[in-house]
Amino acid sequence: MNDQFLENLADHEEEKVQKEQDTRQKILMYAGARLNWIGDYVGNPNIKWEEKELELDQIEFTGNDKFLIEGCDRSPKKFQELVLNDQKLKEKYTEIVSTGSETILGRISDRPNKFKILDGIHRLMGAALEGKKTIKVMVPLNETEVLPICEAHTVYDLIRGFQRHRRTEAGETELFYGLKLLLHTYENTRELLEKRFNQDYVNDDKVQAVIKKVLNDRE
């Protein structure tokens, strides 16, 4: 199996997937590949959004940058004050920030009247370095009322793992709790189990017994 064969196979699979997916499904897929939370919020059309002009200090940095999280206590305003008064810091972050004007994405924080950055951290830092006091943010209005949706493979990966490597009594228990967690976490899990992974598509009595148990569980 050479590189050209793999490249052709990848192109073929991509072409098939592109025909099947709408814009939200593509974002969900890319967010999963990049291990971020964007798909959790944008993937479900039942989550409603509103663009707001927020003060920088209403937004909280997220991610793994120790200076942003600990040194600035997640505050873009504190970042602005520290970096604009420190030439070395300014040079460092000037190289990585974005000056794009596209609206960034936020999500509700645990703290009142605050929003965590979901997408656009480099644009947020760029606005801070330019001395701006506000920035446009797209924020969800009902994220606490609506669960996100998952890609079908999120459910199928558990089923496939059981079928291929864990067809034991312990595996049945593990599959049950894995699917149960997804059922309580993603809005579309029940529909996937009932329609996408029913007996017609997954003709496996053990799997179907677990799925039935999950769907009938009331806890």
MIMARPA-131944 format. One record per residue (C-alpha): residue in three letters; x, y, z; residue number from 1. Coordinates in Angstrom, 2 decimals, always signed. Layout:
BEGIN
<kolmar><resn>Ala</resn><x>X</x><y>Y</y><z>Z</z><resi>NUM</resi></kolmar>
...
% end
This chain:
BEGIN
<kolmar><resn>Met</resn><x>+0.00</x><y>+0.00</y><z>+0.00</z><resi>1</resi></kolmar>
<kolmar><resn>Asn</resn><x>+1.88</x><y>+3.06</y><z>-1.26</z><resi>2</resi></kolmar>
<kolmar><resn>Asp</resn><x>+1.36</x><y>+6.77</y><z>-0.64</z><resi>3</resi></kolmar>
<kolmar><resn>Gln</resn><x>-0.47</x><y>+7.30</y><z>-3.94</z><resi>4</resi></kolmar>
<kolmar><resn>Phe</resn><x>-2.99</x><y>+4.58</y><z>-3.10</z><resi>5</resi></kolmar>
<kolmar><resn>Leu</resn><x>-3.64</x><y>+6.16</y><z>+0.29</z><resi>6</resi></kolmar>
<kolmar><resn>Glu</resn><x>-3.96</x><y>+9.64</y><z>-1.22</z><resi>7</resi></kolmar>
<kolmar><resn>Asn</resn><x>-6.48</x><y>+8.40</y><z>-3.80</z><resi>8</resi></kolmar>
<kolmar><resn>Leu</resn><x>-8.44</x><y>+6.60</y><z>-1.10</z><resi>9</resi></kolmar>
<kolmar><resn>Ala</resn><x>-8.46</x><y>+9.71</y><z>+1.09</z><resi>10</resi></kolmar>
<kolmar><resn>Asp</resn><x>-9.71</x><y>+11.86</y><z>-1.81</z><resi>11</resi></kolmar>
<kolmar><resn>His</resn><x>-12.43</x><y>+9.32</y><z>-2.59</z><resi>12</resi></kolmar>
<kolmar><resn>Glu</resn><x>-13.64</x><y>+9.22</y><z>+1.02</z><resi>13</resi></kolmar>
<kolmar><resn>Glu</resn><x>-13.53</x><y>+13.02</y><z>+1.28</z><resi>14</resi></kolmar>
<kolmar><resn>Glu</resn><x>-15.62</x><y>+13.37</y><z>-1.89</z><resi>15</resi></kolmar>
<kolmar><resn>Lys</resn><x>-18.30</x><y>+11.05</y><z>-0.53</z><resi>16</resi></kolmar>
<kolmar><resn>Val</resn><x>-18.43</x><y>+12.77</y><z>+2.85</z><resi>17</resi></kolmar>
<kolmar><resn>Gln</resn><x>-18.58</x><y>+16.26</y><z>+1.36</z><resi>18</resi></kolmar>
<kolmar><resn>Lys</resn><x>-21.70</x><y>+15.29</y><z>-0.58</z><resi>19</resi></kolmar>
<kolmar><resn>Glu</resn><x>-23.43</x><y>+14.04</y><z>+2.56</z><resi>20</resi></kolmar>
<kolmar><resn>Gln</resn><x>-22.64</x><y>+16.88</y><z>+4.98</z><resi>21</resi></kolmar>
<kolmar><resn>Asp</resn><x>-24.18</x><y>+20.30</y><z>+5.42</z><resi>22</resi></kolmar>
<kolmar><resn>Thr</resn><x>-22.27</x><y>+23.28</y><z>+6.81</z><resi>23</resi></kolmar>
<kolmar><resn>Arg</resn><x>-22.95</x><y>+22.51</y><z>+10.47</z><resi>24</resi></kolmar>
<kolmar><resn>Gln</resn><x>-21.92</x><y>+18.88</y><z>+10.06</z><resi>25</resi></kolmar>
<kolmar><resn>Lys</resn><x>-18.66</x><y>+19.97</y><z>+8.47</z><resi>26</resi></kolmar>
<kolmar><resn>Ile</resn><x>-17.92</x><y>+22.30</y><z>+11.39</z><resi>27</resi></kolmar>
<kolmar><resn>Leu</resn><x>-18.77</x><y>+19.46</y><z>+13.79</z><resi>28</resi></kolmar>
<kolmar><resn>Met</resn><x>-16.31</x><y>+17.18</y><z>+11.99</z><resi>29</resi></kolmar>
<kolmar><resn>Tyr</resn><x>-13.51</x><y>+19.75</y><z>+11.86</z><resi>30</resi></kolmar>
<kolmar><resn>Ala</resn><x>-14.02</x><y>+20.71</y><z>+15.50</z><resi>31</resi></kolmar>
<kolmar><resn>Gly</resn><x>-13.72</x><y>+17.06</y><z>+16.45</z><resi>32</resi></kolmar>
<kolmar><resn>Ala</resn><x>-10.51</x><y>+16.72</y><z>+14.47</z><resi>33</resi></kolmar>
<kolmar><resn>Arg</resn><x>-9.06</x><y>+19.81</y><z>+16.19</z><resi>34</resi></kolmar>
<kolmar><resn>Leu</resn><x>-10.31</x><y>+18.73</y><z>+19.64</z><resi>35</resi></kolmar>
<kolmar><resn>Asn</resn><x>-12.15</x><y>+21.96</y><z>+20.37</z><resi>36</resi></kolmar>
<kolmar><resn>Trp</resn><x>-15.67</x><y>+22.78</y><z>+21.59</z><resi>37</resi></kolmar>
<kolmar><resn>Ile</resn><x>-16.90</x><y>+24.74</y><z>+18.58</z><resi>38</resi></kolmar>
<kolmar><resn>Gly</resn><x>-18.95</x><y>+21.85</y><z>+17.23</z><resi>39</resi></kolmar>
<kolmar><resn>Asp</resn><x>-20.73</x><y>+21.44</y><z>+20.57</z><resi>40</resi></kolmar>
<kolmar><resn>Tyr</resn><x>-22.19</x><y>+24.91</y><z>+20.14</z><resi>41</resi></kolmar>
<kolmar><resn>Val</resn><x>-22.48</x><y>+25.47</y><z>+16.40</z><resi>42</resi></kolmar>
<kolmar><resn>Gly</resn><x>-23.46</x><y>+21.94</y><z>+15.39</z><resi>43</resi></kolmar>
<kolmar><resn>Asn</resn><x>-26.96</x><y>+22.05</y><z>+16.86</z><resi>44</resi></kolmar>
<kolmar><resn>Pro</resn><x>-29.27</x><y>+24.47</y><z>+14.97</z><resi>45</resi></kolmar>
<kolmar><resn>Asn</resn><x>-31.53</x><y>+24.66</y><z>+18.03</z><resi>46</resi></kolmar>
<kolmar><resn>Ile</resn><x>-28.92</x><y>+26.76</y><z>+19.83</z><resi>47</resi></kolmar>
<kolmar><resn>Lys</resn><x>-29.76</x><y>+30.41</y><z>+19.12</z><resi>48</resi></kolmar>
<kolmar><resn>Trp</resn><x>-27.14</x><y>+33.16</y><z>+18.77</z><resi>49</resi></kolmar>
<kolmar><resn>Glu</resn><x>-26.94</x><y>+36.93</y><z>+19.05</z><resi>50</resi></kolmar>
<kolmar><resn>Glu</resn><x>-24.13</x><y>+39.29</y><z>+18.14</z><resi>51</resi></kolmar>
<kolmar><resn>Lys</resn><x>-23.18</x><y>+41.65</y><z>+20.96</z><resi>52</resi></kolmar>
<kolmar><resn>Glu</resn><x>-20.62</x><y>+44.38</y><z>+21.47</z><resi>53</resi></kolmar>
<kolmar><resn>Leu</resn><x>-18.88</x><y>+43.39</y><z>+24.69</z><resi>54</resi></kolmar>
<kolmar><resn>Glu</resn><x>-16.24</x><y>+45.06</y><z>+26.79</z><resi>55</resi></kolmar>
<kolmar><resn>Leu</resn><x>-12.97</x><y>+43.16</y><z>+26.69</z><resi>56</resi></kolmar>
<kolmar><resn>Asp</resn><x>-13.18</x><y>+42.38</y><z>+30.38</z><resi>57</resi></kolmar>
<kolmar><resn>Gln</resn><x>-16.50</x><y>+40.59</y><z>+29.90</z><resi>58</resi></kolmar>
<kolmar><resn>Ile</resn><x>-14.61</x><y>+37.86</y><z>+28.05</z><resi>59</resi></kolmar>
<kolmar><resn>Glu</resn><x>-12.36</x><y>+35.21</y><z>+29.58</z><resi>60</resi></kolmar>
<kolmar><resn>Phe</resn><x>-9.38</x><y>+33.60</y><z>+27.90</z><resi>61</resi></kolmar>
<kolmar><resn>Thr</resn><x>-9.42</x><y>+29.81</y><z>+27.57</z><resi>62</resi></kolmar>
<kolmar><resn>Gly</resn><x>-6.75</x><y>+27.38</y><z>+26.40</z><resi>63</resi></kolmar>
<kolmar><resn>Asn</resn><x>-3.29</x><y>+26.39</y><z>+27.60</z><resi>64</resi></kolmar>
<kolmar><resn>Asp</resn><x>-1.31</x><y>+29.63</y><z>+27.48</z><resi>65</resi></kolmar>
<kolmar><resn>Lys</resn><x>-0.06</x><y>+29.93</y><z>+31.07</z><resi>66</resi></kolmar>
<kolmar><resn>Phe</resn><x>+0.45</x><y>+33.68</y><z>+30.81</z><resi>67</resi></kolmar>
<kolmar><resn>Leu</resn><x>-3.12</x><y>+34.26</y><z>+29.64</z><resi>68</resi></kolmar>
<kolmar><resn>Ile</resn><x>-4.67</x><y>+31.90</y><z>+32.18</z><resi>69</resi></kolmar>
<kolmar><resn>Glu</resn><x>-2.53</x><y>+32.51</y><z>+35.26</z><resi>70</resi></kolmar>
<kolmar><resn>Gly</resn><x>-0.56</x><y>+35.68</y><z>+34.58</z><resi>71</resi></kolmar>
<kolmar><resn>Cys</resn><x>-3.60</x><y>+37.57</y><z>+33.31</z><resi>72</resi></kolmar>
<kolmar><resn>Asp</resn><x>-6.20</x><y>+35.66</y><z>+35.33</z><resi>73</resi></kolmar>
<kolmar><resn>Arg</resn><x>-7.98</x><y>+35.01</y><z>+31.99</z><resi>74</resi></kolmar>
<kolmar><resn>Ser</resn><x>-8.63</x><y>+38.76</y><z>+31.61</z><resi>75</resi></kolmar>
<kolmar><resn>Pro</resn><x>-8.09</x><y>+40.42</y><z>+28.18</z><resi>76</resi></kolmar>
<kolmar><resn>Lys</resn><x>-8.07</x><y>+43.79</y><z>+29.95</z><resi>77</resi></kolmar>
<kolmar><resn>Lys</resn><x>-5.23</x><y>+42.70</y><z>+32.23</z><resi>78</resi></kolmar>
<kolmar><resn>Phe</resn><x>-3.45</x><y>+41.22</y><z>+29.20</z><resi>79</resi></kolmar>
<kolmar><resn>Gln</resn><x>-3.80</x><y>+44.58</y><z>+27.49</z><resi>80</resi></kolmar>
<kolmar><resn>Glu</resn><x>-2.36</x><y>+46.47</y><z>+30.44</z><resi>81</resi></kolmar>
<kolmar><resn>Leu</resn><x>+0.57</x><y>+44.09</y><z>+30.96</z><resi>82</resi></kolmar>
<kolmar><resn>Val</resn><x>+1.58</x><y>+43.64</y><z>+27.32</z><resi>83</resi></kolmar>
<kolmar><resn>Leu</resn><x>+1.30</x><y>+47.29</y><z>+26.30</z><resi>84</resi></kolmar>
<kolmar><resn>Asn</resn><x>+3.66</x><y>+48.16</y><z>+29.14</z><resi>85</resi></kolmar>
<kolmar><resn>Asp</resn><x>+6.22</x><y>+45.43</y><z>+28.46</z><resi>86</resi></kolmar>
<kolmar><resn>Gln</resn><x>+8.09</x><y>+45.61</y><z>+25.15</z><resi>87</resi></kolmar>
<kolmar><resn>Lys</resn><x>+9.27</x><y>+41.99</y><z>+25.20</z><resi>88</resi></kolmar>
<kolmar><resn>Leu</resn><x>+5.75</x><y>+40.69</y><z>+25.84</z><resi>89</resi></kolmar>
<kolmar><resn>Lys</resn><x>+4.41</x><y>+43.00</y><z>+23.18</z><resi>90</resi></kolmar>
<kolmar><resn>Glu</resn><x>+6.90</x><y>+41.73</y><z>+20.61</z><resi>91</resi></kolmar>
<kolmar><resn>Lys</resn><x>+6.13</x><y>+38.12</y><z>+21.53</z><resi>92</resi></kolmar>
<kolmar><resn>Tyr</resn><x>+2.37</x><y>+38.40</y><z>+21.18</z><resi>93</resi></kolmar>
<kolmar><resn>Thr</resn><x>+2.42</x><y>+40.76</y><z>+18.21</z><resi>94</resi></kolmar>
<kolmar><resn>Glu</resn><x>+3.84</x><y>+37.85</y><z>+16.20</z><resi>95</resi></kolmar>
<kolmar><resn>Ile</resn><x>+0.90</x><y>+35.55</y><z>+16.92</z><resi>96</resi></kolmar>
<kolmar><resn>Val</resn><x>-2.17</x><y>+37.77</y><z>+17.23</z><resi>97</resi></kolmar>
<kolmar><resn>Ser</resn><x>-4.68</x><y>+38.39</y><z>+14.46</z><resi>98</resi></kolmar>
<kolmar><resn>Thr</resn><x>-5.99</x><y>+41.78</y><z>+13.41</z><resi>99</resi></kolmar>
<kolmar><resn>Gly</resn><x>-9.03</x><y>+40.29</y><z>+11.69</z><resi>100</resi></kolmar>
<kolmar><resn>Ser</resn><x>-12.35</x><y>+41.98</y><z>+12.32</z><resi>101</resi></kolmar>
<kolmar><resn>Glu</resn><x>-14.52</x><y>+38.86</y><z>+12.12</z><resi>102</resi></kolmar>
<kolmar><resn>Thr</resn><x>-16.93</x><y>+38.38</y><z>+15.00</z><resi>103</resi></kolmar>
<kolmar><resn>Ile</resn><x>-15.55</x><y>+35.97</y><z>+17.60</z><resi>104</resi></kolmar>
<kolmar><resn>Leu</resn><x>-17.50</x><y>+33.18</y><z>+19.31</z><resi>105</resi></kolmar>
<kolmar><resn>Gly</resn><x>-18.18</x><y>+33.10</y><z>+23.03</z><resi>106</resi></kolmar>
<kolmar><resn>Arg</resn><x>-19.93</x><y>+30.83</y><z>+25.50</z><resi>107</resi></kolmar>
<kolmar><resn>Ile</resn><x>-21.45</x><y>+31.52</y><z>+28.89</z><resi>108</resi></kolmar>
<kolmar><resn>Ser</resn><x>-19.02</x><y>+31.54</y><z>+31.81</z><resi>109</resi></kolmar>
<kolmar><resn>Asp</resn><x>-19.71</x><y>+30.33</y><z>+35.33</z><resi>110</resi></kolmar>
<kolmar><resn>Arg</resn><x>-19.24</x><y>+33.92</y><z>+36.48</z><resi>111</resi></kolmar>
<kolmar><resn>Pro</resn><x>-22.14</x><y>+36.37</y><z>+36.03</z><resi>112</resi></kolmar>
<kolmar><resn>Asn</resn><x>-22.10</x><y>+38.58</y><z>+32.93</z><resi>113</resi></kolmar>
<kolmar><resn>Lys</resn><x>-18.95</x><y>+36.88</y><z>+31.64</z><resi>114</resi></kolmar>
<kolmar><resn>Phe</resn><x>-18.28</x><y>+34.87</y><z>+28.50</z><resi>115</resi></kolmar>
<kolmar><resn>Lys</resn><x>-15.49</x><y>+32.41</y><z>+27.76</z><resi>116</resi></kolmar>
<kolmar><resn>Ile</resn><x>-13.75</x><y>+32.61</y><z>+24.41</z><resi>117</resi></kolmar>
<kolmar><resn>Leu</resn><x>-14.86</x><y>+29.74</y><z>+22.18</z><resi>118</resi></kolmar>
<kolmar><resn>Asp</resn><x>-13.20</x><y>+30.77</y><z>+18.92</z><resi>119</resi></kolmar>
<kolmar><resn>Gly</resn><x>-11.16</x><y>+33.84</y><z>+18.04</z><resi>120</resi></kolmar>
<kolmar><resn>Ile</resn><x>-8.56</x><y>+34.04</y><z>+20.81</z><resi>121</resi></kolmar>
<kolmar><resn>His</resn><x>-5.97</x><y>+35.54</y><z>+18.45</z><resi>122</resi></kolmar>
<kolmar><resn>Arg</resn><x>-8.45</x><y>+38.19</y><z>+17.29</z><resi>123</resi></kolmar>
<kolmar><resn>Leu</resn><x>-9.25</x><y>+38.96</y><z>+20.92</z><resi>124</resi></kolmar>
<kolmar><resn>Met</resn><x>-5.56</x><y>+39.41</y><z>+21.73</z><resi>125</resi></kolmar>
<kolmar><resn>Gly</resn><x>-5.18</x><y>+41.53</y><z>+18.59</z><resi>126</resi></kolmar>
<kolmar><resn>Ala</resn><x>-8.01</x><y>+43.83</y><z>+19.68</z><resi>127</resi></kolmar>
<kolmar><resn>Ala</resn><x>-6.36</x><y>+44.16</y><z>+23.09</z><resi>128</resi></kolmar>
<kolmar><resn>Leu</resn><x>-2.99</x><y>+45.08</y><z>+21.57</z><resi>129</resi></kolmar>
<kolmar><resn>Glu</resn><x>-4.68</x><y>+47.69</y><z>+19.39</z><resi>130</resi></kolmar>
<kolmar><resn>Gly</resn><x>-6.01</x><y>+49.30</y><z>+22.57</z><resi>131</resi></kolmar>
<kolmar><resn>Lys</resn><x>-9.64</x><y>+48.55</y><z>+21.82</z><resi>132</resi></kolmar>
<kolmar><resn>Lys</resn><x>-12.13</x><y>+48.57</y><z>+24.67</z><resi>133</resi></kolmar>
<kolmar><resn>Thr</resn><x>-14.86</x><y>+46.45</y><z>+23.07</z><resi>134</resi></kolmar>
<kolmar><resn>Ile</resn><x>-15.19</x><y>+43.64</y><z>+20.54</z><resi>135</resi></kolmar>
<kolmar><resn>Lys</resn><x>-18.04</x><y>+41.96</y><z>+18.65</z><resi>136</resi></kolmar>
<kolmar><resn>Val</resn><x>-18.93</x><y>+38.55</y><z>+20.06</z><resi>137</resi></kolmar>
<kolmar><resn>Met</resn><x>-21.50</x><y>+36.00</y><z>+18.91</z><resi>138</resi></kolmar>
<kolmar><resn>Val</resn><x>-23.00</x><y>+34.53</y><z>+22.09</z><resi>139</resi></kolmar>
<kolmar><resn>Pro</resn><x>-25.47</x><y>+31.66</y><z>+22.60</z><resi>140</resi></kolmar>
<kolmar><resn>Leu</resn><x>-28.82</x><y>+32.60</y><z>+24.12</z><resi>141</resi></kolmar>
<kolmar><resn>Asn</resn><x>-30.05</x><y>+29.17</y><z>+25.23</z><resi>142</resi></kolmar>
<kolmar><resn>Glu</resn><x>-26.98</x><y>+26.98</y><z>+25.67</z><resi>143</resi></kolmar>
<kolmar><resn>Thr</resn><x>-28.11</x><y>+25.84</y><z>+29.13</z><resi>144</resi></kolmar>
<kolmar><resn>Glu</resn><x>-31.43</x><y>+24.65</y><z>+27.69</z><resi>145</resi></kolmar>
<kolmar><resn>Val</resn><x>-30.20</x><y>+22.78</y><z>+24.61</z><resi>146</resi></kolmar>
<kolmar><resn>Leu</resn><x>-27.78</x><y>+19.86</y><z>+24.46</z><resi>147</resi></kolmar>
<kolmar><resn>Pro</resn><x>-25.18</x><y>+19.69</y><z>+21.69</z><resi>148</resi></kolmar>
<kolmar><resn>Ile</resn><x>-25.29</x><y>+17.02</y><z>+19.00</z><resi>149</resi></kolmar>
<kolmar><resn>Cys</resn><x>-22.58</x><y>+14.51</y><z>+18.16</z><resi>150</resi></kolmar>
<kolmar><resn>Glu</resn><x>-21.37</x><y>+12.89</y><z>+14.98</z><resi>151</resi></kolmar>
<kolmar><resn>Ala</resn><x>-22.79</x><y>+9.41</y><z>+14.40</z><resi>152</resi></kolmar>
<kolmar><resn>His</resn><x>-19.34</x><y>+7.85</y><z>+14.73</z><resi>153</resi></kolmar>
<kolmar><resn>Thr</resn><x>-19.19</x><y>+8.97</y><z>+18.37</z><resi>154</resi></kolmar>
<kolmar><resn>Val</resn><x>-21.88</x><y>+6.39</y><z>+19.11</z><resi>155</resi></kolmar>
<kolmar><resn>Tyr</resn><x>-20.63</x><y>+3.87</y><z>+16.56</z><resi>156</resi></kolmar>
<kolmar><resn>Asp</resn><x>-17.08</x><y>+3.90</y><z>+17.94</z><resi>157</resi></kolmar>
<kolmar><resn>Leu</resn><x>-18.38</x><y>+2.43</y><z>+21.21</z><resi>158</resi></kolmar>
<kolmar><resn>Ile</resn><x>-20.49</x><y>-0.17</y><z>+19.42</z><resi>159</resi></kolmar>
<kolmar><resn>Arg</resn><x>-17.64</x><y>-1.13</y><z>+17.11</z><resi>160</resi></kolmar>
<kolmar><resn>Gly</resn><x>-15.20</x><y>-1.38</y><z>+19.98</z><resi>161</resi></kolmar>
<kolmar><resn>Phe</resn><x>-17.52</x><y>-3.81</y><z>+21.74</z><resi>162</resi></kolmar>
<kolmar><resn>Gln</resn><x>-18.08</x><y>-5.88</y><z>+18.59</z><resi>163</resi></kolmar>
<kolmar><resn>Arg</resn><x>-14.42</x><y>-6.19</y><z>+17.67</z><resi>164</resi></kolmar>
<kolmar><resn>His</resn><x>-12.63</x><y>-6.45</y><z>+20.99</z><resi>165</resi></kolmar>
<kolmar><resn>Arg</resn><x>-14.92</x><y>-6.69</y><z>+24.01</z><resi>166</resi></kolmar>
<kolmar><resn>Arg</resn><x>-17.73</x><y>-9.20</y><z>+23.43</z><resi>167</resi></kolmar>
<kolmar><resn>Thr</resn><x>-17.88</x><y>-10.18</y><z>+27.09</z><resi>168</resi></kolmar>
<kolmar><resn>Glu</resn><x>-20.30</x><y>-9.66</y><z>+29.93</z><resi>169</resi></kolmar>
<kolmar><resn>Ala</resn><x>-18.06</x><y>-6.90</y><z>+31.24</z><resi>170</resi></kolmar>
<kolmar><resn>Gly</resn><x>-18.00</x><y>-5.36</y><z>+27.76</z><resi>171</resi></kolmar>
<kolmar><resn>Glu</resn><x>-21.80</x><y>-5.28</y><z>+27.67</z><resi>172</resi></kolmar>
<kolmar><resn>Thr</resn><x>-21.81</x><y>-3.37</y><z>+30.94</z><resi>173</resi></kolmar>
<kolmar><resn>Glu</resn><x>-19.18</x><y>-0.95</y><z>+29.66</z><resi>174</resi></kolmar>
<kolmar><resn>Leu</resn><x>-21.10</x><y>-0.39</y><z>+26.42</z><resi>175</resi></kolmar>
<kolmar><resn>Phe</resn><x>-24.29</x><y>+0.25</y><z>+28.37</z><resi>176</resi></kolmar>
<kolmar><resn>Tyr</resn><x>-22.71</x><y>+2.96</y><z>+30.52</z><resi>177</resi></kolmar>
<kolmar><resn>Gly</resn><x>-20.85</x><y>+4.48</y><z>+27.58</z><resi>178</resi></kolmar>
<kolmar><resn>Leu</resn><x>-24.05</x><y>+4.81</y><z>+25.53</z><resi>179</resi></kolmar>
<kolmar><resn>Lys</resn><x>-25.95</x><y>+6.00</y><z>+28.58</z><resi>180</resi></kolmar>
<kolmar><resn>Leu</resn><x>-23.43</x><y>+8.81</y><z>+29.07</z><resi>181</resi></kolmar>
<kolmar><resn>Leu</resn><x>-23.87</x><y>+9.85</y><z>+25.43</z><resi>182</resi></kolmar>
<kolmar><resn>Leu</resn><x>-27.65</x><y>+9.70</y><z>+25.79</z><resi>183</resi></kolmar>
<kolmar><resn>His</resn><x>-27.50</x><y>+12.26</y><z>+28.59</z><resi>184</resi></kolmar>
<kolmar><resn>Thr</resn><x>-24.86</x><y>+14.37</y><z>+26.85</z><resi>185</resi></kolmar>
<kolmar><resn>Tyr</resn><x>-25.97</x><y>+14.74</y><z>+23.23</z><resi>186</resi></kolmar>
<kolmar><resn>Glu</resn><x>-29.42</x><y>+15.64</y><z>+21.97</z><resi>187</resi></kolmar>
<kolmar><resn>Asn</resn><x>-29.34</x><y>+13.29</y><z>+18.99</z><resi>188</resi></kolmar>
<kolmar><resn>Thr</resn><x>-28.11</x><y>+10.10</y><z>+20.71</z><resi>189</resi></kolmar>
<kolmar><resn>Arg</resn><x>-31.59</x><y>+8.64</y><z>+21.15</z><resi>190</resi></kolmar>
<kolmar><resn>Glu</resn><x>-32.46</x><y>+9.21</y><z>+17.51</z><resi>191</resi></kolmar>
<kolmar><resn>Leu</resn><x>-29.18</x><y>+7.65</y><z>+16.40</z><resi>192</resi></kolmar>
<kolmar><resn>Leu</resn><x>-29.75</x><y>+4.57</y><z>+18.54</z><resi>193</resi></kolmar>
<kolmar><resn>Glu</resn><x>-33.33</x><y>+4.18</y><z>+17.37</z><resi>194</resi></kolmar>
<kolmar><resn>Lys</resn><x>-32.84</x><y>+4.89</y><z>+13.65</z><resi>195</resi></kolmar>
<kolmar><resn>Arg</resn><x>-29.19</x><y>+4.75</y><z>+12.64</z><resi>196</resi></kolmar>
<kolmar><resn>Phe</resn><x>-28.06</x><y>+1.82</y><z>+14.77</z><resi>197</resi></kolmar>
<kolmar><resn>Asn</resn><x>-31.20</x><y>-0.29</y><z>+14.97</z><resi>198</resi></kolmar>
<kolmar><resn>Gln</resn><x>-31.42</x><y>-3.95</y><z>+13.96</z><resi>199</resi></kolmar>
<kolmar><resn>Asp</resn><x>-31.55</x><y>-3.07</y><z>+10.25</z><resi>200</resi></kolmar>
<kolmar><resn>Tyr</resn><x>-28.10</x><y>-1.44</y><z>+10.38</z><resi>201</resi></kolmar>
<kolmar><resn>Val</resn><x>-26.44</x><y>-3.26</y><z>+13.29</z><resi>202</resi></kolmar>
<kolmar><resn>Asn</resn><x>-27.63</x><y>-6.85</y><z>+13.12</z><resi>203</resi></kolmar>
<kolmar><resn>Asp</resn><x>-26.11</x><y>-7.92</y><z>+16.40</z><resi>204</resi></kolmar>
<kolmar><resn>Asp</resn><x>-28.40</x><y>-9.29</y><z>+19.11</z><resi>205</resi></kolmar>
<kolmar><resn>Lys</resn><x>-26.03</x><y>-8.45</y><z>+21.95</z><resi>206</resi></kolmar>
<kolmar><resn>Val</resn><x>-25.63</x><y>-4.85</y><z>+20.78</z><resi>207</resi></kolmar>
<kolmar><resn>Gln</resn><x>-29.37</x><y>-4.46</y><z>+20.28</z><resi>208</resi></kolmar>
<kolmar><resn>Ala</resn><x>-30.04</x><y>-5.81</y><z>+23.77</z><resi>209</resi></kolmar>
<kolmar><resn>Val</resn><x>-27.73</x><y>-3.17</y><z>+25.22</z><resi>210</resi></kolmar>
<kolmar><resn>Ile</resn><x>-29.28</x><y>-0.42</y><z>+23.10</z><resi>211</resi></kolmar>
<kolmar><resn>Lys</resn><x>-32.77</x><y>-1.44</y><z>+24.23</z><resi>212</resi></kolmar>
<kolmar><resn>Lys</resn><x>-31.66</x><y>-1.40</y><z>+27.84</z><resi>213</resi></kolmar>
<kolmar><resn>Val</resn><x>-30.14</x><y>+2.08</y><z>+27.41</z><resi>214</resi></kolmar>
<kolmar><resn>Leu</resn><x>-33.25</x><y>+3.49</y><z>+25.74</z><resi>215</resi></kolmar>
<kolmar><resn>Asn</resn><x>-35.54</x><y>+2.06</y><z>+28.43</z><resi>216</resi></kolmar>
<kolmar><resn>Asp</resn><x>-33.36</x><y>+3.18</y><z>+31.33</z><resi>217</resi></kolmar>
<kolmar><resn>Arg</resn><x>-34.99</x><y>+6.01</y><z>+33.25</z><resi>218</resi></kolmar>
<kolmar><resn>Glu</resn><x>-32.17</x><y>+7.04</y><z>+35.56</z><resi>219</resi></kolmar>
% end
